[in-house]
Amino acid sequence: MSSSLNQHLLLLEKVLLLKSLSIFKETPETILSELAPLMKEEQLESDTIIFEENDPGNCMYIILSGKISIIKGGQELAVLKENEVLGELSLLDNEPRSAAAIAKTDCMLYKIDHEPFYELLDTRPEIARGFIKILCNRLRQLNERTAKGN
């Protein structure tokens, strides 16, 4: 198989992966094909610290395989797995991490850095729509939990 055909298939696989994520579900494939080249593959061994709470937030990760533990204040908040994302807020606000992330198993991730993502947002604001929906859903869930707690 030629190198260019191989790269094309990899690009297509990345676009399909992005399309499967709730953040990008409604983003057209033509736009995702501009985002896909920003994805950098990373392999991590089990127990690798991906980032610590309060580390600078400068990228997002997509889990291709494996499990990642999200920890805040020493307590596990969630375990994320294949086709889930972490650190997505860092693509938008570049603020410190609100929790730590540690590989529970060997993992294969795709990393998207803040700066090239922001440059793409300048020309493709449609990408931000998925993020806005995710943030709205999280805010609604937080409001519901807060209301039930009162």
HUPE-V500552 format. One line per field, one symbol per residue. ss: DSSP state (H for helix, E for strand, L for the rest). psi: psi as a letter, one per 40 degrees, with the letter a starting at -180 (. if undefined). Layout:
# HUPE-V500552
ss=???
psi=???
This chain:
# HUPE-V500552
ss=LLHHHHHHHHHHHHHHHHHHLLLLLLLLHHHHHHHHLLLEEEEELLLLEEELLLLLLLEEEEEEELLEEEEELLEEEEEELLLLEELHHHHHHLLLLLLEEEELLLEEEEEEEHHHHHHHHHHLLHHHHHHHHHHHHHHHHHHHHHHHHL
psi=hidddddddddddddddddeiddedehiddddedddeehhhhhiiiehhdiiheihheiiihhdiaihhhhhfehhdihiahfiiiedddddefiiheiihhhdihihihhhidddddddddegeddddddddddddddddddddddde.
